[in-house]
């Protein structure tokens, strides 16, 4: 089992920045990808970014160039730096971990955190 705990959400003005953290514990050696998914109000949970255990990063088109995902293996933590935030970026951000090779499909991720709320004021 893998446990994921997110932190770092909050309220920010449009154009501002936030950094989200996802701390993993448990049987983390089996994790291949760690990802962030975004769920806006009344919308489906959608892929935002993922990082492999080797550090290869992948992004949804909507966040490419604005968000950066990195990992600190010494802390078992993955970070999502979000710049130039827009009102559409608001919602709950979930950290997820996968033991497989699929990157962006929600169904590929077996372990999920509780989510952290991001609000963007226009």
Backbone as JSON Lines, residues from 0, in Angstrom:
{"i":0,"aa":"X","n":[0.83,-1.2,0.0],"ca":[0.0,0.0,0.0],"c":[0.86,1.25,0.0]}
{"i":1,"aa":"X","n":[0.33,2.29,-0.6],"ca":[1.01,3.58,-0.67],"c":[0.05,4.64,-0.14]}
{"i":2,"aa":"X","n":[0.54,5.51,0.69],"ca":[-0.24,6.62,1.21],"c":[0.31,7.92,0.62]}
{"i":3,"aa":"X","n":[-0.6,8.79,0.21],"ca":[-0.23,10.07,-0.39],"c":[-0.92,11.2,0.37]}
{"i":4,"aa":"X","n":[-0.15,12.22,0.7],"ca":[-0.71,13.37,1.42],"c":[-0.32,14.65,0.68]}
{"i":5,"aa":"X","n":[-1.33,15.39,0.23],"ca":[-1.09,16.63,-0.48],"c":[-1.13,17.81,0.48]}
{"i":6,"aa":"X","n":[-0.44,18.87,0.1],"ca":[-0.5,20.13,0.83],"c":[-0.12,21.26,-0.11]}
{"i":7,"aa":"X","n":[-0.36,22.49,0.33],"ca":[0.08,23.64,-0.44],"c":[-1.0,24.4,-1.16]}
{"i":8,"aa":"X","n":[-2.23,23.92,-1.12],"ca":[-3.3,24.66,-1.77],"c":[-3.63,25.94,-1.04]}
{"i":9,"aa":"X","n":[-4.45,26.76,-1.68],"ca":[-4.84,28.02,-1.06],"c":[-5.47,28.95,-2.06]}
{"i":10,"aa":"X","n":[-5.6,30.21,-1.67],"ca":[-6.18,31.25,-2.51],"c":[-5.07,32.11,-3.1]}
{"i":11,"aa":"X","n":[-5.16,32.35,-4.39],"ca":[-4.16,33.16,-5.07],"c":[-4.85,34.04,-6.1]}
{"i":12,"aa":"X","n":[-4.26,35.18,-6.38],"ca":[-4.78,36.05,-7.42],"c":[-4.43,35.48,-8.79]}
{"i":13,"aa":"X","n":[-5.28,35.76,-9.78],"ca":[-4.97,35.35,-11.15],"c":[-3.61,35.91,-11.54]}
{"i":14,"aa":"X","n":[-2.81,35.05,-12.18],"ca":[-1.45,35.44,-12.54],"c":[-0.42,35.06,-11.49]}
{"i":15,"aa":"X","n":[-0.89,34.64,-10.33],"ca":[0.0,34.28,-9.24],"c":[0.47,32.84,-9.32]}
{"i":16,"aa":"X","n":[1.17,32.41,-8.27],"ca":[1.8,31.09,-8.25],"c":[1.49,30.36,-6.94]}
{"i":17,"aa":"X","n":[1.53,29.04,-7.02],"ca":[1.43,28.18,-5.85],"c":[2.32,26.97,-6.09]}
{"i":18,"aa":"X","n":[2.76,26.36,-4.98],"ca":[3.47,25.1,-5.08],"c":[2.74,24.05,-4.24]}
{"i":19,"aa":"X","n":[2.34,22.99,-4.9],"ca":[1.7,21.87,-4.22],"c":[2.74,20.79,-3.92]}
{"i":20,"aa":"X","n":[2.53,20.1,-2.8],"ca":[3.42,19.01,-2.41],"c":[2.62,17.73,-2.25]}
{"i":21,"aa":"X","n":[3.26,16.61,-2.58],"ca":[2.65,15.29,-2.41],"c":[3.7,14.4,-1.76]}
{"i":22,"aa":"X","n":[3.46,14.07,-0.5],"ca":[4.38,13.23,0.25],"c":[3.88,11.79,0.22]}
{"i":23,"aa":"X","n":[4.74,10.88,-0.19],"ca":[4.38,9.47,-0.29],"c":[5.02,8.68,0.84]}
{"i":24,"aa":"X","n":[4.3,7.68,1.29],"ca":[4.82,6.77,2.31],"c":[4.28,5.37,2.04]}
{"i":25,"aa":"X","n":[4.87,4.39,2.71],"ca":[4.45,3.01,2.5],"c":[5.36,2.32,1.49]}
{"i":26,"aa":"X","n":[4.77,1.47,0.68],"ca":[5.53,0.66,-0.28],"c":[5.81,1.46,-1.54]}
{"i":27,"aa":"X","n":[6.6,2.52,-1.43],"ca":[6.8,3.46,-2.53],"c":[7.72,2.92,-3.63]}
{"i":28,"aa":"X","n":[8.43,1.85,-3.39],"ca":[9.34,1.32,-4.4],"c":[8.62,0.79,-5.62]}
{"i":29,"aa":"X","n":[7.34,0.53,-5.5],"ca":[6.57,-0.01,-6.62],"c":[5.99,1.08,-7.53]}
{"i":30,"aa":"X","n":[6.1,2.32,-7.12],"ca":[5.52,3.42,-7.89],"c":[6.34,3.7,-9.15]}
{"i":31,"aa":"X","n":[5.66,3.76,-10.3],"ca":[6.33,4.1,-11.56],"c":[6.07,5.57,-11.92]}
{"i":32,"aa":"X","n":[4.82,6.0,-11.8],"ca":[4.47,7.39,-12.09],"c":[3.73,7.99,-10.9]}
{"i":33,"aa":"X","n":[4.03,9.26,-10.65],"ca":[3.25,10.08,-9.7],"c":[2.69,11.24,-10.49]}
{"i":34,"aa":"X","n":[1.4,11.48,-10.3],"ca":[0.73,12.48,-11.13],"c":[-0.11,13.42,-10.29]}
{"i":35,"aa":"X","n":[-0.47,14.53,-10.91],"ca":[-1.44,15.45,-10.36],"c":[-2.64,15.49,-11.31]}
{"i":36,"aa":"X","n":[-3.81,15.37,-10.73],"ca":[-5.06,15.51,-11.45],"c":[-5.82,16.71,-10.9]}
{"i":37,"aa":"X","n":[-6.55,17.37,-11.76],"ca":[-7.29,18.57,-11.4],"c":[-8.78,18.33,-11.61]}
{"i":38,"aa":"X","n":[-9.56,18.69,-10.6],"ca":[-11.01,18.59,-10.73],"c":[-11.63,19.94,-10.45]}
{"i":39,"aa":"X","n":[-12.1,20.59,-11.51],"ca":[-12.81,21.85,-11.34],"c":[-14.22,21.61,-10.85]}
{"i":40,"aa":"X","n":[-14.87,22.66,-10.39],"ca":[-16.22,22.54,-9.85],"c":[-17.18,22.02,-10.91]}
{"i":41,"aa":"X","n":[-17.82,20.89,-10.61],"ca":[-18.78,20.31,-11.54],"c":[-18.17,19.63,-12.75]}
{"i":42,"aa":"X","n":[-16.84,19.43,-12.71],"ca":[-16.17,18.83,-13.86],"c":[-15.52,17.5,-13.49]}
{"i":43,"aa":"X","n":[-15.1,16.77,-14.51],"ca":[-14.4,15.51,-14.28],"c":[-12.99,15.78,-13.79]}
{"i":44,"aa":"X","n":[-12.43,14.77,-13.14],"ca":[-11.04,14.84,-12.7],"c":[-10.15,14.6,-13.92]}
{"i":45,"aa":"X","n":[-9.27,15.55,-14.21],"ca":[-8.47,15.5,-15.43],"c":[-6.98,15.51,-15.13]}
{"i":46,"aa":"X","n":[-6.24,14.85,-15.98],"ca":[-4.79,14.79,-15.87],"c":[-4.18,16.18,-16.03]}
{"i":47,"aa":"X","n":[-3.22,16.51,-15.16],"ca":[-2.5,17.78,-15.29],"c":[-1.02,17.54,-15.59]}
{"i":48,"aa":"X","n":[-0.38,16.69,-14.79],"ca":[1.04,16.48,-14.96],"c":[1.44,15.17,-14.29]}
{"i":49,"aa":"X","n":[2.53,14.57,-14.77],"ca":[3.04,13.35,-14.16],"c":[4.55,13.33,-14.25]}
{"i":50,"aa":"X","n":[5.16,12.56,-13.36],"ca":[6.61,12.41,-13.38],"c":[6.95,10.95,-13.11]}
{"i":51,"aa":"X","n":[7.9,10.44,-13.88],"ca":[8.32,9.06,-13.68],"c":[9.3,8.98,-12.51]}
{"i":52,"aa":"X","n":[9.6,7.77,-12.09],"ca":[10.54,7.62,-10.99],"c":[11.95,8.03,-11.42]}
{"i":53,"aa":"X","n":[12.17,8.11,-12.74],"ca":[13.47,8.56,-13.25],"c":[13.49,10.07,-13.47]}
{"i":54,"aa":"X","n":[12.35,10.74,-13.26],"ca":[12.32,12.19,-13.38],"c":[11.8,12.73,-14.7]}
{"i":55,"aa":"X","n":[11.32,11.87,-15.59],"ca":[10.75,12.35,-16.85],"c":[9.37,12.95,-16.57]}
{"i":56,"aa":"X","n":[9.15,14.15,-17.08],"ca":[7.91,14.89,-16.8],"c":[7.0,14.93,-18.02]}
{"i":57,"aa":"X","n":[5.69,14.91,-17.74],"ca":[4.68,14.93,-18.79],"c":[3.58,15.91,-18.35]}
{"i":58,"aa":"X","n":[3.02,16.65,-19.33],"ca":[2.05,17.68,-19.0],"c":[0.85,17.64,-19.94]}
{"i":59,"aa":"X","n":[-0.29,18.02,-19.4],"ca":[-1.45,18.28,-20.24],"c":[-1.2,19.57,-21.02]}
{"i":60,"aa":"X","n":[-1.8,19.67,-22.19],"ca":[-1.61,20.86,-23.01],"c":[-2.02,22.13,-22.27]}
{"i":61,"aa":"X","n":[-3.03,22.01,-21.43],"ca":[-3.59,23.19,-20.75],"c":[-2.63,23.8,-19.72]}
{"i":62,"aa":"X","n":[-1.64,23.01,-19.27],"ca":[-0.73,23.52,-18.25],"c":[0.72,23.6,-18.75]}
{"i":63,"aa":"X","n":[0.96,23.06,-19.93],"ca":[2.32,23.08,-20.49],"c":[2.87,24.51,-20.52]}
{"i":64,"aa":"X","n":[4.06,24.67,-19.98],"ca":[4.69,25.99,-19.97],"c":[4.35,26.82,-18.75]}
{"i":65,"aa":"X","n":[3.34,26.42,-17.99],"ca":[2.96,27.16,-16.78],"c":[3.23,26.35,-15.51]}
{"i":66,"aa":"X","n":[3.06,25.04,-15.6],"ca":[3.25,24.16,-14.44],"c":[4.54,23.37,-14.61]}
{"i":67,"aa":"X","n":[5.18,23.08,-13.49],"ca":[6.38,22.26,-13.49],"c":[6.28,21.21,-12.39]}
{"i":68,"aa":"X","n":[6.49,19.96,-12.76],"ca":[6.46,18.88,-11.79],"c":[7.89,18.38,-11.57]}
{"i":69,"aa":"X","n":[8.25,18.25,-10.3],"ca":[9.59,17.75,-9.96],"c":[9.44,16.79,-8.78]}
{"i":70,"aa":"X","n":[10.5,16.03,-8.54],"ca":[10.45,15.1,-7.41],"c":[11.73,15.2,-6.6]}
{"i":71,"aa":"X","n":[11.59,14.96,-5.32],"ca":[12.73,14.89,-4.41],"c":[12.71,13.49,-3.82]}
{"i":72,"aa":"X","n":[13.54,12.62,-4.35],"ca":[13.51,11.23,-3.91],"c":[13.99,11.06,-2.46]}
{"i":73,"aa":"X","n":[14.79,11.99,-1.99],"ca":[15.26,11.89,-0.6],"c":[14.12,12.13,0.38]}
{"i":74,"aa":"X","n":[13.11,12.85,-0.06],"ca":[11.95,13.15,0.79],"c":[10.71,12.38,0.37]}
{"i":75,"aa":"X","n":[10.81,11.56,-0.68],"ca":[9.65,10.85,-1.23],"c":[8.51,11.82,-1.51]}
{"i":76,"aa":"X","n":[8.86,12.95,-2.08],"ca":[7.87,14.01,-2.3],"c":[7.93,14.49,-3.75]}
{"i":77,"aa":"X","n":[6.75,14.72,-4.3],"ca":[6.61,15.29,-5.64],"c":[5.96,16.66,-5.5]}
{"i":78,"aa":"X","n":[6.49,17.61,-6.23],"ca":[5.99,18.99,-6.17],"c":[5.4,19.4,-7.51]}
{"i":79,"aa":"X","n":[4.38,20.25,-7.44],"ca":[3.82,20.85,-8.64],"c":[3.88,22.36,-8.47]}
{"i":80,"aa":"X","n":[4.75,22.97,-9.23],"ca":[4.85,24.43,-9.22],"c":[3.89,24.96,-10.28]}
{"i":81,"aa":"X","n":[2.97,25.81,-9.87],"ca":[1.96,26.34,-10.77],"c":[2.16,27.85,-10.88]}
{"i":82,"aa":"X","n":[2.5,28.3,-12.07],"ca":[2.68,29.72,-12.35],"c":[1.57,30.23,-13.27]}
{"i":83,"aa":"X","n":[1.43,31.54,-13.32],"ca":[0.45,32.19,-14.21],"c":[-0.93,31.55,-14.05]}
{"i":84,"aa":"X","n":[-1.36,31.42,-12.82],"ca":[-2.63,30.74,-12.57],"c":[-3.8,31.52,-13.14]}
{"i":85,"aa":"X","n":[-4.75,30.75,-13.66],"ca":[-5.95,31.31,-14.29],"c":[-7.17,30.83,-13.5]}
{"i":86,"aa":"X","n":[-8.3,31.53,-13.62],"ca":[-9.51,31.07,-12.92],"c":[-9.89,29.62,-13.23]}
{"i":87,"aa":"X","n":[-9.63,29.17,-14.45],"ca":[-9.96,27.78,-14.81],"c":[-9.06,26.77,-14.11]}
{"i":88,"aa":"X","n":[-7.98,27.21,-13.51],"ca":[-7.11,26.31,-12.76],"c":[-7.65,26.01,-11.37]}
{"i":89,"aa":"X","n":[-8.67,26.72,-10.95],"ca":[-9.23,26.51,-9.61],"c":[-9.88,25.14,-9.49]}
{"i":90,"aa":"X","n":[-9.9,24.61,-8.28],"ca":[-10.51,23.32,-8.03],"c":[-9.69,22.52,-7.04]}
{"i":91,"aa":"X","n":[-9.93,21.23,-7.02],"ca":[-9.18,20.34,-6.14],"c":[-8.11,19.63,-6.95]}
{"i":92,"aa":"X","n":[-6.91,19.61,-6.39],"ca":[-5.8,18.92,-7.03],"c":[-5.5,17.65,-6.23]}
{"i":93,"aa":"X","n":[-5.49,16.55,-6.95],"ca":[-5.25,15.25,-6.33],"c":[-3.9,14.71,-6.8]}
{"i":94,"aa":"X","n":[-3.16,14.17,-5.87],"ca":[-1.94,13.45,-6.18],"c":[-2.3,11.97,-6.32]}
{"i":95,"aa":"X","n":[-1.68,11.31,-7.29],"ca":[-1.98,9.9,-7.54],"c":[-0.7,9.17,-7.9]}
{"i":96,"aa":"X","n":[-0.67,7.88,-7.6],"ca":[0.51,7.06,-7.9],"c":[0.09,5.81,-8.66]}
{"i":97,"aa":"X","n":[0.94,5.48,-9.62],"ca":[0.66,4.33,-10.47],"c":[1.83,3.36,-10.46]}
{"i":98,"aa":"X","n":[1.51,2.08,-10.54],"ca":[2.53,1.04,-10.63],"c":[2.67,0.54,-12.07]}
{"i":99,"aa":"X","n":[1.93,1.15,-12.99],"ca":[1.95,0.72,-14.38],"c":[2.63,1.72,-15.28]}
{"i":100,"aa":"X","n":[2.42,1.54,-16.59],"ca":[3.12,2.35,-17.58],"c":[2.26,3.44,-18.23]}
{"i":101,"aa":"X","n":[0.97,3.43,-17.97],"ca":[0.09,4.45,-18.52],"c":[0.28,5.75,-17.75]}
{"i":102,"aa":"X","n":[0.31,6.87,-18.46],"ca":[0.68,8.13,-17.82],"c":[-0.5,9.0,-17.44]}
{"i":103,"aa":"X","n":[-1.45,9.19,-18.36],"ca":[-2.46,10.23,-18.16],"c":[-3.87,9.72,-17.87]}
{"i":104,"aa":"X","n":[-4.08,8.42,-17.93],"ca":[-5.42,7.91,-17.68],"c":[-5.66,7.76,-16.19]}
{"i":105,"aa":"X","n":[-6.76,8.32,-15.75],"ca":[-7.11,8.27,-14.34],"c":[-7.2,6.84,-13.83]}
{"i":106,"aa":"X","n":[-7.7,5.94,-14.65],"ca":[-7.91,4.56,-14.24],"c":[-6.6,3.81,-13.99]}
{"i":107,"aa":"X","n":[-5.49,4.35,-14.47],"ca":[-4.2,3.68,-14.28],"c":[-3.62,3.9,-12.89]}
{"i":108,"aa":"X","n":[-4.18,4.82,-12.15],"ca":[-3.63,5.2,-10.85],"c":[-4.4,4.51,-9.72]}
{"i":109,"aa":"X","n":[-3.66,3.75,-8.93],"ca":[-4.28,2.94,-7.87],"c":[-4.35,3.66,-6.54]}
{"i":110,"aa":"X","n":[-3.46,4.6,-6.34],"ca":[-3.37,5.25,-5.03],"c":[-3.64,6.74,-5.2]}
{"i":111,"aa":"X","n":[-4.44,7.29,-4.29],"ca":[-4.86,8.69,-4.37],"c":[-4.75,9.36,-3.01]}
{"i":112,"aa":"X","n":[-4.4,10.64,-3.07],"ca":[-4.47,11.45,-1.86],"c":[-5.86,12.02,-1.67]}
{"i":113,"aa":"X","n":[-6.0,12.81,-0.62],"ca":[-7.32,13.36,-0.28],"c":[-7.63,14.65,-1.04]}
{"i":114,"aa":"X","n":[-6.64,15.21,-1.68],"ca":[-6.84,16.42,-2.47],"c":[-6.52,17.68,-1.69]}
{"i":115,"aa":"X","n":[-6.14,18.71,-2.43],"ca":[-5.9,20.02,-1.84],"c":[-6.57,21.07,-2.72]}
{"i":116,"aa":"X","n":[-7.22,22.03,-2.08],"ca":[-8.06,23.0,-2.78],"c":[-7.23,24.19,-3.25]}
{"i":117,"aa":"X","n":[-7.47,24.58,-4.5],"ca":[-6.85,25.78,-5.07],"c":[-7.96,26.72,-5.53]}
{"i":118,"aa":"X","n":[-7.9,27.95,-5.08],"ca":[-8.85,28.97,-5.5],"c":[-8.08,30.09,-6.19]}
{"i":119,"aa":"X","n":[-8.6,30.57,-7.31],"ca":[-7.93,31.63,-8.07],"c":[-8.9,32.79,-8.2]}
{"i":120,"aa":"X","n":[-8.55,33.91,-7.64],"ca":[-9.4,35.1,-7.69],"c":[-9.06,35.91,-8.92]}
{"i":121,"aa":"X","n":[-10.11,36.27,-9.67],"ca":[-9.89,37.04,-10.9],"c":[-9.94,38.53,-10.63]}
